[in-house]
Structures are given as structure tokens and as C-alpha cells.
Amino acid sequence: MGYVAVKGGQDAIANANELVEYYRLKGRTEPVRLDQVKTQFRLAIDRAMGEGSLYAPEHAALALIQVEGDSFEAAFHLRAYRTTLERRYYSEVMNTREMIVERRISSTFREIPGGQILGPTRDYSMRLLEPALLQQSLGSIDTFLEKVQGYLEPEKLHGITTFGKVIDLFQAEGIITRETQEGDNRRVVDVTREAIKFPAPRSAVLQMLARAETGGLMCMGYSTMRGFAVGHGTIGELRVGRVPLRVVDARGRRRYLGRIKVTECEMVGGAAKRRAAKRGEKNGRSSSKERPTLSVGYGLCFGQNETKAICMGMVDTALRSPDPLSPASSQEFVLHHTECVEGYGFTNHLKLPHYVTFQSELDNIRRVVKAGEQKPQAVTG
């Protein structure tokens, strides 16, 4: 593919940047402060951190201000910044059972040990525009916060506690499939250091899904619910909270770095071998020895992004049940087409000059058309 360089070099780039800044600032309004974006646009920050593959709320807030709220560009900026950072440690495996829970629900049971914790969500809101926000001031915010604080009853508050997993209930009954990882699938692959190869081990698949663009991943997850894969499953447990992060330093000492906010989802559904057994019955083969079990699709991502974690769990299940008729069951299709920076970059590269290759193709078409017009007409009679 032939490209032609844009004239002007660095001067043109500088002028383009200034023009973008002009359109951002020409309204002459008060500059948006970093702390305002960080606290009042927390879900946009969580999405940018997840897709940008960098847990850094301040940097995500800065990126969102710089790119005028464009989630694709914000993730692109964070990925670019991430490549400049020195990697000194690999963290230990996080134990989500240590999560300090802010929100915890299950769709598989009406009641779960520890109870359903609805937490912060708009799932039960009317989705109506709120004109009162146009008149909001710091004073009205303080009044609201005092009102909410008044709902608390200090004598009923308990110490910080953690919760067991809902899937423990299924494991106690022996109806959860424990899928063993064999061969290369046991090795943890770092997709930021190694080129992805198909078939990819599950560690690489989950990493790429955690970095995937939320909308693209929702598209894949939704396709499984509409019959283009093995089925959508049920939310065994969805959690939002803060999990401790630890590393081992150069001297072998275990260090606690702090807690990061994550969303974790475990989707429960029919196991792959059970579905294979059903297909066998349709083909006339006996499946009487197959024991009914449940499998778990797993999703985990930065911040509070429940849609992404749910779809990640659905797609994880689909990818473990290959089906040529299901796009969501193809590793290459899913992982390449939900990669936000690669997809965004390749789509937008079409705005670069392409007239060298296009003119060549156009010349070929004109030549064929002209040759057809000059061909003698067949004699009829």
C-alpha cells in the first residue's frame, strides 16, 4: 500500500494541534479541573483505564480532558504513555476473595450468603434527564452529602468484611466443571511482551478481553445471547470493589502497594462437554455417561465497568466451545476485532492520503472499460 507524506512536517503537526486546542477552548469557559473529572466522571475514567491497560486515575482524567471526552482517543493516549514506563515488577496474583465490596449481586439465587449488596448503580433509575443539575452548586452538593450521611446509623455499622464466592455453593454440590490447563496453556503469557499466536492460551485471551473495547465486547457478548453461540449463561456473581495489590521486590520481600478498584463477574452456564453430548444425541450417538455440570465464564476489568465484565464472561465461555458458525467462538475474530487501539488506529488510517493506490486501481478500471468499448460488435443477421 502506498502512502504520500503530508507536507509541512513538524510545523503542520504543531498547527494541527493548535487548531484542535482552539476548537476546545474557543467557548472561553472555565477550564475543567483534573479533580472535577476524576471525581465526577469516574465511570469514563474506569473505561479509559481498562481499555488503555493502565490503572492511573489521574492520567486517565488528564487524557479525557485533553481529547474532549473521546473514549477511543483517551485509551490511545494511555496506551502510548504506558509504553514509556519502565516495568520493574510483576504483581502477585490478586485474590478477589479479599475484595472490600462496594457492590455485589447474583442472578442465580434470590438470597446469597452475606446478602445482595446493590451499591452504586443506575440499574434502577428512570434514565430521565435531570434539569436540576444545571443549577447545582457547591452548596447544594454539601446539602445532599449531609442528607445521605443522615441515613447512616453508626451503631449498626460493622467492621470491614469480605465475602465468600457464590460459586462455592456449586462446588460444594460438585456440579462445577474444573477445567484443567494443560501444556502451553499453563504458562502465563504477557500479551504486551509477546506477539499473540492462535490458538492462544486462556491467560492471553483473558488479558486481551480485559483490554478490549467495551462496545466491541458487548457486541460479541450480545451475539451469544441471540443464538450465535452456546448461550448467554446467568450471573453467578458480579462484584465491584477494591482488591489488594502486592509485589515481591528484588530482595524477595513481599510488598503491599495498595488497593485497586475492579469489577469481577462469574457467568454460570452449561458446560461444554454437556453441550457436546447434546450434539452427539442429535447425531445418533449415546451420551448416557455424561454427567450434567456447570461451567464458569470469567470476566475482570479495571474500575466499575459491569457491562464489560459480564460480556467478558459470556465471551470467555463461547471461546471455550469452538463453533465455525459463531463469530464469538472464534479467537482470532473476537480478539482482533475488540482490540480498541488497533481497530481505532486502522480505521482512522483511512483518512491518510491513499490516492497513489486508488489512482492505480482507477486506471485499471478505466483501461478495462475502454477495451470493452473498443471491442467490435458481433454481427447479427
GIUR-V14412 format. One record per pair of residues at least 12 apart in sequence whose ideal C-beta (glycine too) atoms are under 10 Angstrom apart, sorted by the first residue. I is the first residue (numbers start at 1). J is the second residue. D is the distance in whole Angstrom. If there is no record, write none. Layout:
i->[I,I]
j->[J,J]
d->[D,D]
This chain:
i->[1,1,1,1,1,2,2,2,2,2,2,2,2,3,3,3,3,3,3,3,4,4,4,4,4,5,5,6,6,20,20,20,21,23,24,24,24,24,31,32,32,32,32,32,33,33,34,34,34,34,34,34,34,35,35,36,36,37,37,37,37,37,37,37,37,37,38,38,38,38,38,38,39,39,40,40,41,41,41,41,41,42,42,42,42,42,42,42,43,43,43,43,43,43,44,44,44,44,44,44,44,45,45,45,45,45,45,45,45,45,45,45,46,46,46,46,46,46,46,46,46,46,46,46,47,47,47,47,47,47,47,47,47,47,47,47,47,47,47,47,48,48,48,48,48,48,48,48,48,48,48,48,48,48,48,48,48,49,49,49,49,49,49,49,49,49,49,49,50,50,50,50,50,50,50,50,50,50,50,50,50,50,50,50,50,50,51,51,51,51,51,51,51,51,51,51,51,51,51,51,51,51,51,51,51,51,51,51,51,51,52,52,52,52,52,52,52,52,52,52,52,52,52,52,53,53,53,53,53,53,53,53,53,53,53,53,53,54,54,54,54,54,54,54,54,54,54,55,55,55,55,55,55,55,56,56,56,56,56,57,57,57,57,59,59,59,59,59,60,60,60,60,60,60,61,62,62,62,62,63,63,63,63,63,63,64,64,70,71,71,71,71,71,72,72,72,72,72,72,72,72,72,73,73,75,75,75,75,75,75,76,76,76,76,76,77,78,79,79,79,79,79,79,80,82,83,87,87,87,88,88,88,89,89,89,89,89,89,89,90,90,90,90,91,91,91,91,91,91,91,91,92,92,92,92,92,92,92,93,93,94,94,94,94,94,94,94,94,94,95,95,95,95,96,96,96,96,96,96,96,96,96,97,97,97,97,97,97,98,98,98,98,98,98,99,99,99,99,99,99,99,99,99,99,99,99,100,100,100,100,100,100,100,100,100,100,101,101,101,101,101,101,101,101,101,101,101,102,102,102,102,102,102,102,102,102,102,102,103,103,103,103,103,103,103,103,103,103,103,103,103,103,104,104,104,104,104,104,104,104,104,104,104,104,105,105,105,105,105,105,105,105,105,105,105,105,106,106,106,106,106,106,106,106,106,106,106,106,107,107,107,107,107,107,107,107,107,108,108,108,108,108,108,108,108,108,108,108,108,108,109,109,109,109,109,112,112,112,112,112,112,112,113,113,113,113,113,113,114,114,114,114,114,115,117,117,117,117,119,119,119,119,120,120,121,121,121,123,162,163,163,163,164,165,165,165,165,165,165,166,166,166,166,166,166,166,167,167,167,167,167,167,168,169,169,170,170,170,170,170,170,171,171,173,174,174,175,175,175,175,175,175,176,176,176,176,176,176,176,177,177,177,177,177,177,177,177,177,177,178,178,178,179,179,179,179,179,179,179,181,181,181,183,184,184,184,184,184,185,185,185,185,185,185,185,186,186,186,187,187,187,188,188,188,188,188,189,189,189,189,189,189,189,189,190,190,190,191,191,191,191,191,191,191,191,191,191,192,192,196,196,196,196,196,196,198,198,198,198,198,199,199,199,199,200,200,200,200,202,202,202,202,204,204,205,205,205,205,205,205,205,205,206,206,206,206,206,206,207,208,208,208,208,208,208,209,209,209,209,209,209,209,209,209,209,209,209,209,209,209,209,210,210,210,210,210,210,210,210,211,211,211,211,211,211,211,212,212,212,212,212,212,212,212,212,212,212,212,213,213,213,213,213,213,213,213,213,214,214,214,214,214,214,214,214,214,215,215,215,215,215,216,216,216,216,216,216,216,217,217,217,217,217,217,217,217,217,217,217,217,217,217,217,217,218,218,218,218,218,218,218,218,219,219,219,219,219,219,220,220,220,220,220,220,220,220,220,220,220,220,220,220,220,220,221,221,221,221,221,221,221,221,221,221,221,221,221,221,221,221,221,222,222,222,223,223,223,223,223,223,223,223,223,224,224,224,224,224,224,224,224,224,224,224,224,224,225,225,225,227,228,228,228,228,228,228,228,229,229,229,229,229,229,229,229,229,229,229,229,229,230,230,230,230,230,230,230,230,230,230,230,230,230,230,230,230,230,230,231,231,231,231,231,231,231,231,232,232,232,232,232,232,232,232,232,233,233,233,233,233,233,233,233,233,233,233,233,233,233,233,234,234,234,234,234,235,235,235,235,235,235,235,235,235,236,236,236,236,236,236,236,236,236,237,237,237,237,237,237,238,238,238,238,238,238,238,238,238,238,239,239,239,239,239,239,239,239,240,240,240,240,240,240,240,240,240,240,241,241,241,241,241,241,242,242,242,242,242,243,243,243,243,243,243,244,244,244,244,244,245,245,245,245,245,246,260,260,261,261,261,262,262,262,262,262,262,262,263,263,263,263,263,263,263,263,263,263,263,263,263,264,264,264,264,264,264,264,264,265,265,265,265,265,265,265,265,265,265,265,265,265,265,265,265,266,266,266,266,266,266,266,266,267,267,267,267,267,267,267,267,267,267,267,267,267,267,268,268,268,268,268,268,269,269,269,269,269,269,269,269,269,270,270,270,270,270,270,271,271,271,271,271,271,271,271,271,271,272,272,272,272,272,272,272,273,273,273,273,273,273,273,274,274,274,274,274,274,274,275,275,275,276,276,277,277,277,277,278,295,295,295,295,296,296,296,297,297,297,297,297,297,297,297,297,297,297,298,298,298,298,299,299,299,299,299,299,299,300,300,311,311,312,314,315,315,315,315,315,316,317,318,318,319,319,319,319]
j->[349,352,354,356,357,353,354,355,356,357,358,359,360,349,352,353,354,355,356,357,352,353,354,355,356,352,353,352,353,66,67,68,66,68,65,66,67,68,65,61,64,65,68,69,61,65,57,58,59,61,62,64,65,58,61,61,65,57,58,60,61,62,63,64,65,69,57,58,60,61,62,64,57,61,61,141,60,61,64,65,69,57,60,61,120,261,303,304,120,122,303,304,305,306,60,61,64,69,71,74,303,57,58,59,60,61,63,64,74,302,303,304,60,214,240,261,262,263,301,302,303,304,305,308,60,64,71,74,75,213,214,215,301,302,303,304,305,307,308,340,60,61,63,64,67,69,70,71,72,73,74,75,76,77,78,302,303,61,63,74,75,78,260,261,301,302,303,305,75,78,210,211,212,213,214,262,263,300,301,302,303,304,305,308,309,340,71,72,74,75,76,78,79,210,211,212,213,214,215,216,217,301,302,305,308,338,339,340,341,344,71,74,75,76,77,78,79,80,81,82,211,302,340,341,75,78,79,82,191,192,207,208,210,211,302,340,341,75,77,78,79,81,82,83,85,211,302,78,245,260,261,262,302,303,78,81,82,85,302,260,261,302,303,74,77,78,81,82,74,75,77,78,302,303,74,74,77,78,81,75,76,77,78,80,81,77,78,344,213,214,215,340,344,213,215,340,341,343,344,345,347,348,344,348,211,213,214,340,341,344,340,341,344,345,348,341,341,192,211,340,341,342,345,341,192,192,190,192,193,247,249,250,246,247,248,249,250,255,257,188,190,247,248,244,245,246,247,248,255,257,260,244,245,246,247,248,254,255,188,246,243,244,245,246,259,260,262,264,300,162,243,244,246,162,165,239,241,243,262,264,266,300,162,163,164,165,168,243,162,241,242,243,244,259,162,163,239,240,241,242,243,244,259,261,262,264,160,161,162,163,241,242,243,244,259,261,114,117,119,160,161,162,163,239,240,241,242,117,119,120,121,239,240,241,242,261,263,304,116,117,118,119,120,121,123,238,239,240,241,263,304,306,116,117,118,119,163,166,237,238,239,240,241,264,117,118,119,121,123,166,235,237,238,239,240,306,165,166,167,169,234,235,236,237,238,239,266,268,166,233,234,235,236,237,238,267,268,166,167,169,170,233,234,235,236,237,266,267,268,294,166,169,234,236,237,163,164,165,166,169,236,237,163,164,165,166,168,169,161,162,163,164,166,163,163,239,240,241,239,240,241,304,240,304,240,304,306,306,241,237,239,241,237,236,237,239,264,266,296,235,236,237,238,239,266,268,236,237,266,268,294,296,237,236,237,236,266,268,293,294,296,294,296,294,291,293,268,271,291,292,293,294,236,268,271,293,294,295,296,270,271,272,273,274,291,293,294,295,296,293,295,296,202,271,272,273,295,296,320,201,202,203,201,197,199,200,201,203,199,200,201,202,203,204,205,201,202,203,201,203,204,201,202,203,204,207,201,202,203,204,205,206,207,208,203,204,207,203,204,205,206,207,208,210,211,335,339,207,211,208,331,332,335,336,339,330,331,332,335,336,319,322,331,332,319,331,332,335,298,316,319,320,331,335,312,315,316,319,320,331,334,335,298,299,300,312,316,319,335,331,334,335,336,338,339,298,299,300,301,308,309,311,312,313,315,316,319,334,335,338,339,262,299,300,301,302,308,309,312,301,302,335,338,339,340,341,301,308,311,312,315,334,335,337,338,339,340,343,308,337,338,339,340,341,342,343,344,301,305,307,308,309,311,312,338,340,307,308,311,338,340,311,334,337,338,339,340,343,299,301,305,307,308,309,310,311,312,314,315,328,334,337,338,340,307,308,310,311,312,314,315,338,311,327,328,334,337,338,311,312,314,315,318,319,326,327,328,329,330,333,334,335,337,338,267,297,299,307,308,310,311,312,313,314,315,316,317,318,328,334,338,311,314,328,311,314,315,318,326,327,328,329,334,267,269,297,311,314,315,317,318,321,326,327,328,329,311,314,328,326,318,323,325,326,327,328,329,314,315,317,318,319,321,323,325,326,327,328,329,330,269,270,271,272,275,295,297,314,317,318,319,320,321,322,323,326,328,329,267,269,270,275,314,317,318,321,267,269,297,310,311,313,314,317,318,266,267,268,269,270,294,295,296,297,310,313,314,316,317,318,266,267,268,269,294,265,266,267,268,306,309,310,313,314,265,266,267,268,269,294,296,297,313,264,265,266,267,268,296,263,264,265,266,267,299,306,309,310,313,262,263,264,265,266,300,306,309,261,262,263,264,265,303,304,305,306,309,259,261,262,263,264,304,258,259,260,261,262,259,260,261,262,264,300,256,257,258,259,260,257,258,259,260,262,258,302,303,302,303,304,300,301,302,303,304,305,309,299,300,301,302,303,304,305,306,307,308,309,310,312,298,299,300,301,306,309,312,313,296,297,298,299,300,301,306,307,308,309,310,311,312,313,314,316,296,297,298,299,300,309,313,316,295,296,297,298,299,309,310,311,312,313,314,315,316,317,294,295,296,297,313,317,294,295,296,297,313,314,317,318,321,292,293,294,295,317,321,290,291,292,293,294,295,296,317,320,321,293,295,317,318,320,321,322,287,290,291,292,293,295,321,287,290,291,292,293,294,295,295,321,323,290,321,289,290,291,292,290,316,317,320,321,313,316,317,310,311,312,313,314,315,316,317,318,319,320,312,313,316,317,311,312,313,314,315,316,317,312,313,328,338,338,328,328,329,334,335,338,334,329,330,334,331,333,334,335]
d->[10,10,8,9,6,9,8,9,4,5,10,10,8,9,6,6,7,10,7,8,9,4,9,7,6,9,8,8,7,10,9,8,9,8,9,9,9,6,8,9,9,6,10,10,9,9,10,7,10,5,6,10,7,9,8,9,9,9,10,9,4,8,10,6,6,9,6,7,8,4,9,9,10,9,10,10,9,7,7,10,8,8,10,9,9,9,7,7,10,9,7,6,7,10,8,9,6,7,7,8,10,6,9,9,4,6,9,7,9,9,7,10,8,10,10,7,9,8,8,6,2,5,5,9,9,10,6,8,8,9,6,10,9,9,7,9,6,10,8,10,4,9,6,6,9,10,10,6,10,9,4,6,10,9,6,9,9,10,10,9,9,7,9,9,9,5,6,9,8,10,7,7,9,9,7,9,9,10,5,4,6,10,6,7,9,10,7,8,8,4,9,8,8,9,6,7,6,7,10,10,10,9,9,9,9,10,10,5,8,10,10,7,4,8,7,3,5,9,8,7,8,9,9,8,8,7,6,6,9,7,9,10,8,5,8,10,9,9,10,5,7,7,5,10,8,10,9,10,9,5,8,9,5,8,7,8,9,10,10,10,9,10,8,10,8,6,6,9,7,9,9,6,9,9,9,9,8,9,9,8,9,4,6,10,8,9,10,10,8,8,9,9,10,8,10,6,8,9,5,9,9,9,8,10,9,8,10,5,6,8,8,5,6,7,10,10,9,10,9,9,5,10,10,9,8,9,9,9,9,8,9,9,10,4,7,7,9,8,9,9,8,7,9,10,6,7,5,9,10,8,10,9,8,5,7,7,8,10,9,9,5,7,7,8,10,8,8,10,8,10,7,8,9,9,8,7,8,6,7,5,10,7,6,8,7,7,10,9,6,9,9,6,6,9,6,8,6,9,4,7,5,9,9,10,8,7,6,9,7,10,5,5,8,9,7,10,8,6,8,9,8,7,6,6,7,4,9,8,5,7,10,9,5,5,8,8,10,8,10,6,7,3,6,6,10,8,7,4,7,9,8,8,7,4,9,7,6,9,7,7,5,8,8,10,7,7,8,9,9,10,7,8,5,8,9,9,10,5,10,10,9,6,6,5,7,10,9,9,10,10,5,4,8,9,8,10,9,7,9,9,9,10,5,7,5,8,10,10,6,10,7,8,10,9,9,8,9,10,5,8,10,8,7,6,9,8,8,8,8,9,4,7,10,9,9,9,9,9,9,6,9,9,8,7,9,9,8,9,9,9,8,9,10,8,6,9,10,7,10,9,5,4,10,10,7,8,5,7,6,7,9,6,10,9,10,8,10,7,9,6,8,10,10,9,9,8,10,9,9,7,6,5,9,8,9,7,5,8,7,10,4,8,7,9,10,5,7,5,8,9,10,9,9,9,8,10,7,9,7,8,7,9,9,10,9,10,6,10,9,9,4,6,8,10,10,8,10,9,7,7,10,8,10,5,9,9,6,9,5,4,9,10,7,10,9,8,8,9,5,9,10,5,6,10,8,9,10,8,9,7,9,9,7,9,9,9,5,5,8,10,10,9,6,9,9,6,9,7,9,8,8,8,9,8,10,9,7,6,9,7,8,7,7,8,8,8,7,10,10,9,9,5,9,8,7,9,7,9,8,9,10,9,5,9,6,7,9,8,8,7,10,10,8,6,5,8,8,9,7,9,9,10,9,7,8,9,9,8,9,8,9,8,8,9,4,7,7,10,9,9,6,7,3,9,10,7,8,9,6,6,5,10,8,10,9,8,9,9,10,9,9,9,9,6,4,8,7,7,9,9,10,8,6,10,9,5,6,9,7,10,8,10,5,9,6,7,9,5,10,10,10,9,8,9,9,10,9,8,7,9,8,5,8,9,10,7,5,10,10,8,5,10,8,6,9,10,9,8,9,7,3,8,8,4,6,10,10,8,7,10,10,8,9,9,10,9,9,9,8,6,5,10,10,10,10,10,9,5,7,8,5,10,8,9,5,8,10,7,10,9,9,9,7,5,6,6,8,8,8,8,4,9,7,7,9,4,8,5,5,10,7,7,10,7,6,9,10,9,6,6,10,9,5,10,7,8,9,7,10,6,7,8,9,8,9,9,8,7,10,9,10,10,6,9,9,9,4,6,3,8,9,8,9,6,9,7,6,10,6,10,10,7,5,7,10,6,8,6,8,9,10,7,8,10,8,4,7,4,9,8,7,9,9,8,7,5,9,9,10,7,7,5,8,9,9,6,7,7,9,8,7,5,8,9,9,10,9,7,8,5,8,10,9,5,9,7,9,9,7,7,9,8,9,9,4,7,5,8,6,6,8,6,8,9,6,8,8,5,9,5,6,7,6,10,10,7,9,7,5,7,6,7,6,7,9,9,9,8,7,6,8,7,6,5,6,9,7,4,9,9,8,7,5,8,10,6,10,9,10,8,8,4,7,9,7,10,9,4,5,9,7,5,9,10,5,7,6,8,9,9,6,10,9,7,4,8,7,9,7,9,9,3,6,9,8,6,5,8,6,8,9,9,7,6,8,7,9,8,6,10,10,8,8,7,7,9,10,9,9,8,4,6,4,9,9,9,9,10,6,8,10,6,5,9,9,6,9,10,7,9,10,9,6,8,6,6,9,8,9,6,10,8,8,9,4,9,9,9,10,6,7,9,8,9,8,9,10,8,4,6,7,4,3,8,9,8,7,6,5,9,7,3,4,8,8,7,10,7,9,10,9,10,8,6,9,6,10,8,10,9,9,8,6,10,6,9]
